Amino acid sequence: MADYLLFATERYGLPILQPLADALHARGHAVHALLAGGASGLRLPAPVRAVDARGAARLRPRAVFSASNEVPTFVAGAKVQLFHGFNVEKRADGRGHFRVRGLFDLYCTQGPATTAPFQALAARLRHFAVAETGWPKLDPLFRDDGGAAAALRAPAGGRPVVMFASTFTERLSAAPHLYEAIAAQVAEGGRYWLLTLHPKCAPELFERYRALAGANAAFVEPEQLVTAQRAADVLLADTTSVVSEFVVQHKPVVTFRNRAPKPHMIDFDDPAALPAMLARAFAPEPALREAIAAYADAIHPWRDGRSSERVIDATEALLQAGLHTLARKPLAARWRALQIRRELGYWGF
């Protein structure tokens, strides 16, 4: 049995880490979690053991799995990047999904669309390895969920189900612009709605959308996000990475002013057009279905619910080869490592 550490700095990191925790436990390992920043005060269910920064350093885990852009480098073990979302092109590659900070030993990519760019970076920089594993967060999409999705869908009473999700980035968020149109659809009652917002969205938006819950809608917390995706037939969103998560199921998505609209999206910019866009999503033409399938296979072809197992295997393969096979981390990473120590309040050396 070995010790492993899970790391997150936001609440939305927990659903990424939970399937991996389950897979590690199934192999007989001890799992610990260091939750900081926006995830402070939260917990993963037992038998995951919560630790602080000092406890994490004493632990000397075999590996640290991070659902954040960073990782505590003062903790022993391989540092493994799991990612906190798909590449939705919110920013230029050098500032967004493909930014390499020099902190990680292994990048576990989600599918061919991200594997190839990271392999090219690894070949040039040589201080990290890349393995295409799929994303642990999506394992529950393709496994028996014990009826959780059916229970979330049950109040629909046979009606079609629409899920609404929105990013917190103000210039990209659909939540402020679509509220009235969504409220009208909810009041109409022809479809049942599952409503959710990014945890960083403004409190007043949460209040408005929570108030829509009733006979025709439910508000879904971040921990229920994957269950809601299983339960819904169509997604309404913006530039949130939930779009990509949902499409992996080969289901239609309607996007409002997406930053980089693609053929698999039904993108629109006028809130008044929402009813027509939803009607198209519930009766997708063959070309749209083909585009959805092609995109899903590019970003996440794994549909067996075993990405967590592949992450563990890839980490073990790297450890067996030896971290010494990687080049030295860049000097710039040392400054960020010191900042992480300060943020976590750990100065032991």
N, C-alpha and C positions, 0 to 999 in steps of 0.2 A: 504494500500500500504506500502511495506517495501523497504528499501535500501539494495542493494547487491553490492559486489565488485568483479570484475574479475581481475586476476593477471597473468601476463606472463613476462618472461625475454628473450624470443626469438621470432623472427618473426613467426616461425611455430606454436606458441601458439595461434595465432589469429583465424585460422580456427577451433580450438578446442573450443574456447570460444564463437564464433559467434552464433552457434545454441542454446547454453544455454542462451545467451543474448536475442535471439528471443523468447525463451520459457518463460523467466522471464517477458518480455514486454507483452506477450500475457496474462499473469496472472495479469497484471496491476501494476507490480513492477517497481521501479526506478533502473537502472543499471549504475554502474560506473566502470571505468577501470583504473587500475594502471599498466602501461606498463614500464618496466625498462630494464636495460642491453641491450641486442641485439634488444629488441622491443622498446627501447626509440625512441621517435619521430614519432612512428606509431600511428594509431588511428583505433578504431572500429567505424563503421558508426553510425551516430545519429539514435535514441536518446540516445545511450550510451554516458555518460559524462566522459571525461578524468579528472583525478585528480592526484595530486602529492602525495608524502608520507604524508605530513602534512594534506592535504585534506582528504586522506583516513582515517587517524586517527580520524579526527573530525567527519567523516561521521558516525561512529559507526554502520556499516552494520550488518544485521542479519546473513550474512555468507560471507566468502571469498572463491571464487572458483579459484583454482590454476592449471594452465597448465604448472607448473614448478616443479622442485624437492624441491622447498622451498616455503615459504609463509611468509608475514610480520606478525609476531606474536604480534606486537604492535598494530595491528588493532583489534577492537572488533569483536565478532561473531564467529560462527563455522568455523574452517579451513578445507576445503574440497579438497582432492587430486583428480584431474581428470586424471593425467598422460599425458605425452607429446608423448607417443608412446606405441606400444605393446612390450612385452617381446621377443626380438629377440636374446637373449643370447650373446650379445656382451661381457658381463663380467660375472663373477661368481655371483650367486644370492645375496650374501651378499654385493656386491659392485654395483649391477645393479638394476634390476626392483624391487626386493624385499628388498631393503635397507630401513630400517625404521629410519628416522632421529629425531623422537620425536616432530615434528612440527604440525602434523595434527590430527584432531579429527575424521575425517571420510575418508576412502578410498573407492571411487566408482570404483569398478572393472569392467573389460570389458566382462568377461566370465568365465566359470568354471575353465579354466586352470590357471587363476590368483586368482580367488575367494578363492579356497581351501587353497593355501599357505598363503594368507593374513589372512584368518580366523584363521589358526593355530597360526600365529604370534600374532593376537589380543587376542586369548585365553591365550597366555603365558604372553604378555606384559600388556594387559588390559587398556592401555591409549589411544586407538582409537577403533572405530567401523568400520565395513566393510559392504558394501551393493553392490550386483551385479546389476548394472544399464545398462550396455552397455556404449559405448563411444560417447559423444556428437558430436565429429568430424564426425562420420559416419552417423549421421542422414540424411544429404543431399543425401547420397548414395541411400537411400530408400524412398525418397520423390520426388515429382514433382519439377524439377529444372527450370521450365519455359523455357525449350529448350536450356539451356546453354551447356549441353553435346552434343546435336545434332549440335549446332553451331560450337563447337570445332572440331567435327568430319566431318563437311560438306566439308572442302577442300580435304578430302580423296577421294571424288568422287566415293564412293562405294568400295574402296580398303580396305583390312584388316588394322587395326590400332594397332600399337605397342607403348607402353609407356616405356620410359627408365627413371629410377630413381636411384640415387646413394647416399650412405652415405658420410659424410665428413671425417669419421675416416680413416686416410691415409692407414693404413695396411689392411683395409677391402674394400676400395673404388674400384669399377670397372671402374669408369670414366677414369682414366689415361690409363688403359689397353685395354679397348674396343673401344676407340675413332676411330681408323682406321677401325675396323670391322664394327662399326655402320655407319661411314661415307660412306663406300662401299655399305652398305644396303640402305642408304638414296639415294645415287646416282643412284642405280639400279632402284628404283621407284616402285617396285612391291607392297610395303606396305607403308602406311603413318605412320610417327613417331611423337610422342609427347615426347619432351625431357625436362627433368627437373633435377635440382641438388639441393642438400641440401644447404640452405643459407650459411653455413659455409665452403663450398668447396672453393678451391683457385680461385682467380679472373681469372687467366689464363685459368682454365678449363671452367669457364663461357664463356669466350670469344670464345674459340674453339667450344663449343657446340651451342652457340647462332649463330655462323656463318653457321651452318648447316641448319638453317631455310630457307625455300623457298617453292617450289612447292610440295616437298615430305616430309616436316617436319615443325613443329612449336615448338618454345621454350615456355615452360609453367612456369609461376611464381608460387611461393609457395601458393599464395592465390587461385590459380586455381587447386590445386592438386586433390581435391575430384572430381571436374568436369572432369578432365583428366582421373581419374580412371573409372568414369562412361562411358566415351567416348571410352576407349581402349578395345581391345579384349584380348590382352596378355600383360603381364608386363615382361620387362627385368630389372634385378636389381642385388643387391649383398646381404649385410646383413642389409640393411635399413629396418626400420619397415614398410615402404610402402608395402613390400612383404605381410605382414599380412593384412594390410588394403585392398589390392587388392583381396586377396584370399577370404575374407569375402563375396565377390560377387560370389563365386564359379567359378572364372575365372583362367586360367593357368598362372603360373609364371615360368620364366627361371632365374636362379640365377648363378652368376659368383663367384666361390670360397666362397660360403656362409660359415660362421663360424661354423654353426651347421645344415648342410643340413638334410632335412626331406623328407619323401615319397611324400609329396604334391609338392615338388620343382623338377624342371628339372635342376640339378646343373651340371656345367662344369667348366673346368679350362684352356682350350686352346681357345684363341680368334678365331682361325681359324675354330672352331667347331660351331660358332654362327649360320650360316645358317641352319645347321642340327637341332640344338636345337630349333630354331624358328619353323621349319617345324613340329617337334613333338608337340610343344605347340599348333599349330593351328589344330592338329588332335589328341587330347589326347585319349589314350587308356582307357578302362573302369576302370582299376585299378587306374590310375592316377586321374580320375574324382572322384572316391570313396575316395581317400586319400585327395583330395582338400576339398570335402564336410565335411569329418570327422574333419579335422583341423579347418575349418571355424566355425563349430558348437562348437568346444571346446574353441576357443578364443573369439568368439562374435556371439552367437546364435540369438541375437536380430536383427530382420530384418523389424521392423515396423517404424523405423525413429523416435522413441519416447524416446530415451535414455536421452535426456535433461530433459524431464518431470520426468523420474524416479530419476534422480539426485536431482532435486528439492524436490520431495516427500521424498526421503531418508534423505535429509538434514533436512527437516521439522520434520520428525519422530524423529531424534536424538535430535533436539531442544525441541520438546515436552517432550521427556523423561528427558532431562536436561543434560547439559555437566558435571554436578557434578557426574553423574553416571560413568564417566570414571576415571581411576586412574590418579594420578599426572604424568605429563610429566617427563622424565628422566633429571637429572641434566646436562648431556652433551648437551642437547638441548638448555640450556640457553646461552652457548658460541656461538652456531650457530645463535641464535636469536640476539645476540649483533653484530655479523658479518653482518647480514642482515640489521640491523639498519645503520651500517657504510656504506654499499653498497648503501642504499637508501637515505643516508644523513639525517636521522631522529633521533634526540636524545631527543625528548619530553618524559616525564615520567608522 
